[in-house]
C-alpha cells in the first residue's frame, strides 16, 4: 500500500475518522510498497520523524510541549494522564459508549483505539481487545499498589492511559483497560483535528552517484521521514546490484526520499541535492564512473519538474559551479527498485564513507557536527 495515496484522501478531515477505522481494520498497515520485489526494512535509524505503520506522526513530544498541552486539560484528565491516576469504576463518560468512531489521546490527539475493538468487560472502564496501531502505545511494568501490572501510555506524549491485562476476549486475549478521562471520542462523520490525522507524506527521487552516502545525507534533513536506496529509470525489472554495476541495464543508483511537506519543501530537497554532489561531471561522481552514477532528478509530477528546472537554471546562472555546465538529468520517475538489504542504511551500519562529504552534508542540512 502506498502511504502517500491514502494520505491524499486523509486531507479531508471529515472522512479521516473512517480512514482511521479502515487502518484499524487491517491492523498494522504496511507502509512500504510491496510491488517492487525486495523491501528495505523500516525507517532509517537517523530519521528525525517517527511515523507509525498506519501513517501517524509518533515522534515523542518534548516535555515543554507536553506541559503546554496538559495545562489545557480539565483537572480529572490532568490527574489521570499526568499523575497515573485512575477514575472510579463506572464513572467515566465512555464506558457505555457504543457509537462508531475513533478514540484519541486527550492530551496530544493521537488515535489510540477504534470502536470496533471495544467490548463490554463489566469492569467499569472502557475496554478494547487491541489498539488501533500497536506502535501508538508504550507498555511499562507498573509495580505500584503491591501489584505487577502492565501500564499503557501514549507513545507520542507519554500520557498515562490505563493498563493492559491478559484476560481479554478472542482474538487477542488482551484487555486494554483505559480511563475515559484519558480519551477523546470522535464519532464517524465528524471532523478530526489536524493532530489526529495521518501525515500527508510526499516522495522525491534523486540520483547523485553511489547511493550509500546520498541516502545517509538526505536522512539528515529535518522533515525527511525515510530514505531508501535503489535502482531507477533503467529498462529491466527488479535489477540486482551486479547487473546495475555492469552499466548495461540503464538504471541509476537512486534514493527514494519520503518527506513531510509541512516540515520541508521539495525545493529545499532539490537545493540540498545540488549541495551534496558535483552535478557537472557526466556519468561520474568521485571515483565512480558509469551511467549508473549519473546525476538525475526523477520527478513524480509537473510541480516537481518545474521546481527542479527552476533551481537548476538559477544555479547555472549565478551559482557555485563557476561556469561549469550542470549535466543533471530531469526526467519523469520510473519504477524504483529497492536495492538489496545490505545496501540500506549502509553508512550508518558500517561507518564507511563514500564520495559524499558527510560533514558538508550536515552543514547543508543545518545540523551541527557532533
Ligand atoms: Zn498523547
Boltz pocket constraint, residues with backbone or C-beta under 6 A from the ligand:
constraints:
  - pocket:
      binder: B
      contacts: [[A, 105], [A, 106], [A, 107], [A, 108], [A, 109], [A, 110], [A, 154], [A, 155], [A, 156], [A, 157], [A, 158], [A, 159]]
      max_distance: 6.0
